[in-house]
Amino acid sequence: MTTVSIFGKGNMGQAIGKNFEAAGNNVSYIQSDSPKSELGDIVILAVPYPAIRSIIEGYKEALSGKIIIDITNPVNFDTFDELVVPADSSAAAQIATLLPDAKVVKGFNTTFGATLETKKVANQQQTTVLLAGDNQDAKSTIGNALEGSGLAVIDAGSLKRARELEAMGFLQISLAAAEKISWTGGFGVFR
């Protein structure tokens, strides 16, 4: 059993937590008004990208050495027209720079909460979680912790791939916000 701490208990945080719980893991949630507590083996940042910096400032020492899953899509929500990180970087890379001793993995950002709940994209294709990170053991630990959840997990490569995953997540959000796809739809992976 793996212990999982999730910053944020919104739609995505709860959907992700339920999948880890379904696979037999112990999940706890940390909200902005929660007292500071010990963090689990895996820490999930299920908050809007602008909230990440304050979490890092408040928990920097506790996050050292942890597996951190960044689910954010750093979208400019004022315009819905761009990502707010440099074109040669990603939110996950920015987090890795701020937390050099942590094992940062990009994940869950190309899925919607509804597809994590039903484990299906558009009620047809199994929901797939794509993971990008430089630490192979961290990605393996996450994959093992999700075994039995009903989700598929694919290693998408190094942390450099986080940029493409964030662009993919941005496109999916843009399509759903424009009502061109539903929030129960999205991208599926066919093998």
C-alpha positions in Angstrom: 0.0 0.0 0.0 1.2 3.5 -0.9 0.3 6.6 1.0 -0.9 9.4 -1.3 -1.4 13.1 -0.3 -3.4 15.3 -2.6 -3.3 19.0 -2.5 -6.8 20.1 -3.5 -10.1 18.3 -3.1 -11.9 19.6 -6.2 -13.3 17.6 -9.1 -9.9 16.4 -10.2 -8.4 15.8 -6.8 -11.3 13.7 -5.7 -11.4 11.7 -9.0 -7.7 10.9 -8.8 -8.0 10.1 -5.1 -10.8 7.6 -5.7 -8.6 5.8 -8.3 -5.7 5.4 -5.9 -8.2 4.3 -3.1 -9.8 1.7 -5.5 -6.3 0.3 -6.0 -5.9 -0.1 -2.2 -3.8 2.9 -1.3 -4.3 5.3 1.6 -5.3 8.8 0.4 -5.4 12.0 2.3 -6.4 15.5 1.2 -4.7 18.8 2.0 -6.7 22.0 1.4 -5.7 25.6 1.9 -7.1 25.7 5.4 -5.7 22.3 6.4 -3.2 22.2 9.2 0.3 21.3 8.0 0.7 17.5 8.1 3.1 14.8 7.1 3.0 14.0 3.4 2.6 10.6 1.8 4.9 8.7 -0.5 3.2 10.3 -3.5 2.1 13.9 -3.5 -0.3 15.1 -6.1 -0.7 18.8 -6.9 -4.4 19.0 -7.9 -4.7 22.7 -7.7 -4.6 25.5 -10.3 -1.1 26.3 -11.6 -0.9 29.7 -9.8 -1.4 28.0 -6.4 1.7 25.8 -6.8 4.2 28.4 -5.7 2.6 28.9 -2.3 2.4 25.1 -1.7 6.1 24.8 -2.5 7.0 27.7 -0.2 4.9 26.2 2.6 6.1 22.6 2.2 9.5 22.8 0.5 11.4 20.7 3.1 8.6 18.2 3.3 8.4 17.8 -0.5 12.2 17.0 -0.7 12.7 13.4 -2.0 8.9 12.8 -2.6 7.3 11.6 -5.8 5.3 14.7 -6.9 2.6 14.4 -9.6 1.9 17.7 -11.3 -1.6 17.6 -12.9 -1.7 21.2 -13.9 -2.3 22.7 -17.3 -0.8 26.2 -17.1 -3.5 27.8 -19.3 -4.1 31.5 -19.4 -7.6 31.3 -18.2 -8.2 35.0 -19.0 -7.9 34.3 -22.7 -7.9 30.5 -23.1 -5.4 31.2 -25.9 -2.0 30.3 -24.5 0.1 28.4 -21.9 1.7 30.7 -19.3 5.1 29.0 -19.2 7.9 29.5 -21.7 7.6 27.6 -25.0 10.7 25.5 -24.2 9.5 24.5 -20.7 6.5 23.2 -18.8 4.8 23.7 -15.5 6.3 20.3 -14.4 9.8 21.5 -15.4 9.3 24.8 -13.4 8.3 22.7 -10.4 11.3 20.4 -10.8 13.6 23.5 -10.8 12.0 24.8 -7.6 12.2 21.3 -6.0 15.5 19.8 -7.3 15.4 16.9 -4.7 11.9 15.8 -5.6 10.9 13.3 -8.3 8.5 15.3 -10.4 6.2 13.5 -12.8 3.6 15.1 -15.1 0.4 13.1 -15.1 -3.4 13.2 -15.2 -3.4 16.5 -17.0 -4.8 14.9 -20.3 -7.8 13.5 -18.5 -11.0 15.1 -17.2 -12.5 14.3 -13.8 -15.5 12.6 -15.4 -13.3 10.2 -17.4 -11.3 9.3 -14.3 -14.6 8.6 -12.5 -16.0 6.4 -15.2 -12.7 5.0 -16.4 -13.9 5.6 -19.9 -13.4 8.4 -22.5 -16.8 9.2 -24.1 -18.0 5.9 -22.5 -16.0 4.0 -25.1 -12.3 3.9 -24.6 -10.4 3.1 -21.3 -9.1 6.2 -19.7 -5.3 6.4 -20.0 -3.0 8.3 -17.7 0.2 9.5 -19.4 3.2 10.0 -17.2 6.3 12.0 -18.1 9.3 12.2 -15.8 13.0 11.7 -15.5 12.9 9.2 -12.6 11.9 5.8 -13.8 11.3 4.4 -10.3 8.9 7.2 -9.6 6.9 6.4 -12.7 6.9 2.7 -11.8 5.7 3.4 -8.3 2.8 5.5 -9.6 1.9 2.8 -12.1 2.1 0.1 -9.5 0.0 2.2 -7.1 -2.7 2.5 -9.8 -2.9 -1.3 -10.5 -6.4 -2.4 -10.0 -7.9 1.1 -10.4 -9.3 0.4 -13.9 -7.1 3.1 -15.5 -4.5 2.4 -18.1 -1.1 3.9 -17.4 1.6 4.7 -20.1 5.1 6.0 -19.6 5.2 9.0 -22.0 9.0 9.5 -21.6 11.2 12.0 -19.9 10.1 15.2 -18.2 10.7 17.0 -21.5 7.5 15.4 -22.7 5.5 17.3 -20.1 5.4 20.2 -22.6 3.6 18.1 -25.1 1.3 16.7 -22.5 0.4 20.2 -21.3 -0.2 21.3 -24.9 -2.5 18.3 -25.3 -4.3 19.1 -22.1 -4.7 22.7 -23.2 -6.2 21.7 -26.5 -8.6 19.3 -24.8 -9.7 22.0 -22.3 -10.1 24.5 -25.2 -12.3 22.0 -27.1 -14.5 21.3 -24.1 -14.8 24.9 -23.1 -15.9 25.7 -26.7 -18.4 22.8 -26.5 -16.8 20.9 -29.4 -16.4 17.9 -27.1 -18.0 17.1 -23.8 -16.3 17.0 -20.4 -16.9 13.2 -20.5 -14.9 13.0 -23.8 -11.4 13.8 -24.6 -8.4 12.0 -26.0 -8.2 8.2 -25.9 -5.2 6.0 -26.4 -5.7 3.0 -28.7 -3.0 0.3 -28.6 
